[in-house]
Each structure stands twice: as C-alpha cells, then as structure tokens.
C-alpha cells in the first residue's frame, strides 16, 4: 500500500482545504480571540459535501472511505482552531453503531454522517483514567428491560447529544446501551474544558430502558469500545499531525518576517536548528500516521492496533513539543489569545488527557506487539 | 521491474535462503554485534555474493550489477541486514563503483571496476583534512600538473579503513581561482606510490578505524583523474540517490533492536526478566516506536524516489533522525547490561573468563555506542543536516 495521496484523496484534500479556508476566513474575530469558525456551520458544510462521515461503511451511513479518508479529514481539521467534535460526535459513536450493525440505528448514523451530532459515547468513569474495562455503572434486569445506575465522566459532545451510548456492567461482561438524553433519572451536567470546548458528566439514577436499548451485549461490549477508542486515537493522531503542521507553518512565517537585532529571526542559527528538529519530528509523525492508516485499511488487526498506538504515542509527544515551541519561538505574542498559536498546545493536551498519555499508548503498543508475535 | 506483493515475498525468501546456506554463523554473530568480520571472511562472503550475481546489485549489468529497480535494491539491502550479512566493501561497492560508472573513462572502468568487485582493490576515501571537515570545500591538498602527472602534496585524515586499503579516491585542489568548490579534482591514487605515508589515528576508546595519510611529492598520472579537471566536487556529491535512502541506517537500528529484545529476556532487573520491568518496558517501547516511524519514513522516501527520481532534503531528515535512533538503541543496550557492559572488546578475544557468566550479546556493546558518536560528525554533521533542512523549510 502506498503512502502518497491517491488522486481521490488529493481531490478530497482540495475540497476540504477550500471549505476549511472559507470557514476560517469567514470567521468573526470576537472578544480578542483569534478567529474560530462556527463548528455547526462547518460540520453542516462538510456533511453536505459528503466528507464528514464518508469514512463510515455504507451500511452505517457513510461511503466506505475508510481510514485514509478519516485521516485526511482529521488532519485537515487539525489546521483549523474550531470545536469540530469529529471524534466525540462521529468517530466514537460511528464506530460503535457500525460494529453493532443494527438497522434501527441507521437513521442516527446517517444524521451523524451528514454533520449532526445526535449521539455521544459515555464510557469513562471517575478514577479509572483510560481503563474502559472496569465500569461501576450497573445494568440490572428490570421487567423486559434494564435499569441503569452509575456515573460517567468526561463525555465529549455530551451537552448537545440527544442520545448516549452508555457502557455498563451487565452480569459477566460490559454491555452498551442507547439512552435518550431526556430519560427520567438521567442528569447531564456541562462544564468547560481547557481548549474551550464543553463536555458533560452523566449520572444515571435508576434509568429504565427497554431490552432493545441494549446495542451491544456483554460478549462484545468491551471489544466494541476498544475498537471505537482505537479509531478515536487514530483520528486524534491525524488531527495532531495537522495541528503540528499548522503550528510550525505559522511559526516559520513569523521567523521569516519578525526582525530583532536588525535581522529576521530566521537568520539566527539557534532558532533555525529548533525549527529543523521540529520539522524532523513532524516528518516522523506523518510517516507513522500514514503507516497506521495503511495498516488499518487492511483490517482491524493487532498489527494495525500496534501501529495506531505507536502513532498516538508519537502524536502526544510531538504535539506537546511543537505546541510549546510554537509559543516560545513567537515570543510574548505567542502567549496571546489574540494570536491563537497556543491553541495547538491546548488541543494536543486535551486529546492526550482524554484518550491517553504517551506512556499509556506505549504500554498498549507493547501489549499489541506481544500478542501479534 | 515492478515488484508485486507475491514477487516481493518470494524475493525476500530467496535472500533468506541464500544467507542461511552461505553465511557462517560466527560471521553472522560478529556482524549482528556490529563488529568487523575480518578480511578473510569479508572476501569469502563477497566471493559468494559475486558468484550469485549479487556482488554489486546497484551497478549496471555490464559490470556485474543486477539490473534491479530501486525497490528491489532496497529490499535486498534490508533482507541482507535482517539475516545478519556483514557489511563489506562499502567504499568499493557503494562509492567508487557507481562514481566510475557515471564519470569514468572506458579505460578506468575496465581497469578498476572488476578489481573493486572482487576486492583485489580495497578502496578508502580521501576527502577530509585537518583543516577541512564539515567545510570540506576548503580542502588544501594540492595536485600540480607536471607533464602527464599530477604532483600531490598535503594530508588526508579521518580515513576510515585506510589501514586496510591499497587504493584511495581523493579530492585535491587543482585551482585556487573562483569558488573553492570549482577548484577541486577527483583523483584515484595507488597507495603503493612512493611518497605516501600513513599513521593510525585511534578512536578515544582504543579502536583503530581512522588513519592519516601524508603525500610528499606523490606522482599520480593525469589518466587517474575522474572527470574534467576542477569538476571533482560535483562528482563527489553525485552519490546515488538510492544510497541516500540508507542514510537513515534503519537496517542497523533493526539489528540493534533485535539485540536489545534478546537481552530483555535474559537480563534480570529486580529478579524479574527485564521485559517485565515497567521502566525498561516503557524505554523499549520508545525505541521500537521511533524505529517503526523511521522505517515508515524510509519507505515513504523509497516511494518518492521511485515516483520522482529524488528525495531532496528528506535525506537530511532521515540521516538526522536515523543516527539519533541508532545512538539511543546502543545506549539502551549498555544501560540494560549495566555491569555486564564493563568488559572491553579485547576481553572477549583473549580469555574464557567471561564464558557463560556475561551474556554474549554484551560483547562490543559499549564500543558500539562509542563508535556511533562518529556518524553524527561524518558525512555532513548533524548540524550540516539541520542547516540543509532549515534552508528548505525557511526558504533561505
């Protein structure tokens, strides 16, 4: 499988570029912020272009674009500071709905592919960090259905979703349930996150759902979550790649134009070498993200999961470094909300806090490598 | 020839089979440990390769090459390294051979290429001088025309393997006018010519790799000049793009990783296999992940080379990171060994004291780490690579 973009991918990149540039150029500069495009309008536009959920299989509302297309989309979004919600509102729920393969959720999937965010995934719990295998949320039989009790933390896109996919302990395993946001006994509380997005905590106090709400049973719930979060990590790595590219590009432009001591900063070797090292790190990240995309395209194998973990481990490390250096190489202006280059550090941080640290992904990588051997 | 997946697997298997049948286990062990295999073993291996038609795969078929495309050449190199083949005759096969084929006269090709292929000639490279390292174009060794000869005076240093060589390809100053680069010529020198002396220059840990050569009125026939007078700089820089892919040295890193992983099952930390130790495991994961990214980067470069015919400044990215990856792996091996990295290389040659007490993989671990400080300085230092990258990304 090749690394270079195919003709189709180049076409998608061009469409995406145009849409993202328009969104960025048209964004209002409000309240001393760098311009941030309106995420709802951006999603709707990308949805109408057929790009937003195109990575999903046709049976789940997409057009079989696969991991390469998802990478192209996420990388492009990394260039634009906006609350796009791709991972929480499309990748996680999309991967779960598509693996569950239920016909009665097809309209949800189609809405999602079109750019709406009807479903959010509530799988993390207080005190468990990134371990999805130990939910204390309980699902108990209740008549023909189930009764859910417990707390879910840090639900991305949880404030706007009309529906949650909730993981809960169900007898011997973990099942995934579809729970409407307005179900009796369900409380959704919003809070702001450090990159400016809004997330939610979800509390269920004896929420009753019918048997049909069980989307994935206890035999496959954990594996389904793992697949969804693997795809989320892959998407995050691609987004961080785009974010790093944007941060370095903006920084290089600044070094070329900003003069100090009578010369452009770009003539100072100490700064040149830092830029060269960042460029090298980003080339390595790009190579590994492409490698992971190609591996995933051949199937959701252990080898592919190892490649995704490797990509995200590098992404977390590189995103953090490039984010910090982009601020520093700008000097004081780099600290400002008005310039906004610091957004890339905020974003890399949020993706890593949410999906896993570099150490977490290195441990995953080792486990996958050993199992694949 | 276009390699399809099936063909590729068959080709890889063919190389593995060849190595299995022809590679002496002791030679393999030495080369896996990063040690030189010795003259006799190198010649023996090259003879077998030549017999198989693999002695100089990147050369044209006319001179004993394979006619393979770049992808196949790349796979060949990878598989040879993966199966523990020694790296032999780099200056012969990868440097002077391709240079003569591109720039040599028919007489030069006919005389030198067969002898480079079968190792009758052992070549070394005379580029650096005491006053001209990274700034190579400032070199001062002079060659003055006198009838049909050049008279060469000056000194060359950091000559790797010069003590084993009988021929040197050399950059000399033939003009002091205009740009420094425009006054350099490329000469082939027989090291038995009167007026040449050499001395060893030992590495800081004792190994004899480098040498210094002195030229005192050495007469070199004008017929030994490659290319036009004062055109030597371009010739020296015309190294095949294909070879630049290997500036990442990912195959050597892969061998080091194999060594580290074998040790991780053997060495114990807190009375458990090292691989069970959380800190070591995380370090190993770092090394594996950065190597995997480097390998993907090398494959991207290969693809670009096949598509576009060149990789430009990406070669500098590969060199910069590839050397760091190799150095970190060596450091990890030494750190894991701890006290078992104490015995010097000589201890393994002269005594049985270490047998069964120190893991065999410990041999040459520390020395390899020391040796690998060199590639960061040679062939365009890491700082030269950063400068090349900088020019590219900042459009300077």
Interface residues (C-beta under 8 A of the other chain):
Chain A: X2 X3 X4 X248 X252 X255 X256 X266 X267 X272 X273 X275 X276 X277 X279 X280 X283 X284 X285 X287 X288 X290 X291 X307 X310 X313 X314 X359 X362 X363 X365 X366 X369
Chain B: X281 X282 X284 X285 X286 X288 X289 X290 X292 X293 X294 X296 X297 X299 X300 X303 X304 X307 X314 X317 X320 X321 X383 X385 X386 X387 X389 X390 X393 X394 X395 X396
